[in-house]
Amino acid sequence: MEFTTGGRLEIRINSGDVGKRVSIRALNDRTRSPERFTDTVGMLDSWSDGVLCVTRRNGETVRIAEDAVVAGKVVPMTPARRRGPAAGVRELQETAARGWPAPETGRLGGWTLRAAGGFTARANSVLPLGDSGLPLPTALDRVTSWYAERGLPALVQVTTGDPAADRRLDEELAARGWTAERHALMRTAALAPIADTDAGLDADLDRVLIGREPDEAWLDAYGRTRENAGAARAVLTGGPSVWFARVPGAPAIARCVVDGRWAGFAALEVGPEHRRQGLATLLMARLARQALDEGASAAYLQVERDNAGAEALYGRLGFTTHHAYHYRREPGR
């Protein structure tokens, strides 16, 4: 059987789909749950006597009354989880820099000096990918002067892709009194499993609005652009192929930039009162599908070490740690 109920909700499965993987939305028994609907994804084991039996990935069997079903469809089998995509530290750092570009940059040998009016450490720090071409004290004098001219403290992002050089730079900065802060992780994953979310049906993904520019609702939910709106917008909209996603009616947003095989996720925000409803997973899935359409196959994101909630979400989506990095701040600033 196939019919439409309530706009886009369609039942596109029947008893002939037994043995296939399905996604089903059904009405809840409101005496047992305050939620109107429940979503179930798994193998359709049987459909008889007005009851559907679906076995989820964790082995749980769910019985669903046929007259409670409001939407359903056959979905692809879950792809096998793969190890994260192979990549070097330098490739990822360069890709991430293109995906979160500072509106103003300077060069010092292999170092890139980045400034964005103080909007995020990533866009207001030195990315030292190689040799500066100068003795370190001289290079740091140039760096501090460059940032002072812009009213900013000097920050160095300590990750060069060369472990020995990385340690030397970090040790020398520490010896000169540059303090460590904002310890973070670069995490990577295969892109396809993120798009194949178990969050629900295509009707759920259709709730997500995506566009090339952040609208006012997106910016309000992000909340970090008020002090320097011009520089913030330049960073957020910069990059090879940028997409902004949000869920109407909820402060739930995310950003994705597609650059060749890479899809970089950032600015994932869900208001406290709307968390644990699958919105973050839904946003990631919608953006991942867009990135797949553009030819990407791998995903990356950057997250601070003390963000336990984000770590748990990204772990469920298949992200693993590729490398760590942190910043060093000039003394006295």
Protein Blocks (a to p, Z undefined) as FASTA:
>chain_A
ZZdeehjaccfbdfklgoiacdddddddfklocbfbdcdddddfbdcehiacdddfkopa
cdddfklpcbdcdddddddddddddddfklmmmmmmmmmccfbdcdehjaccddeehpaj
klmcccdebjehiafklmmmmmmmmmmmnopacdddddehiaklmmmmmmmmmmnopace
hiaddddddfklmmmcckbcfklmmmpccdfbdcfklmmmnopmmmmmmlmmmmmmgcjb
dcddddehiacddddddehjbccdehiacdfklgonommmmmmmmmmmmmmmnopabdcd
dddfklmklmmmmmmnopacfbdcdddddehZZ
